[in-house]
Amino acid sequence: MIGGLIFWLIVGAVAGFLAEKIMKADMGLGMNIVVGIVGALIGGLIVEYLTPFDDDGGLIWSILVATLGAVVLLWIVNKFKEKSAAR
């Protein structure tokens, strides 16, 4: 159980950091981890429903999927911020 938690904290931190750089955001380590873990859930859903892959690809695959989801999450958050600022 502890190993799984540590795994997801590492994946979340790396994916959040990569998404932060891709989306040119400015977040701290804590938000990177949160965005990365939520991104892993979103990315997992995207990969499950839109691709024929049925892969437990390990660390690198997990980071790629989580980064995809984190980028989507940050994109959605930015769209909501833009919409709120326009009002």
Beta strands, then each sheet from edge to edge (+ up, - down):
end
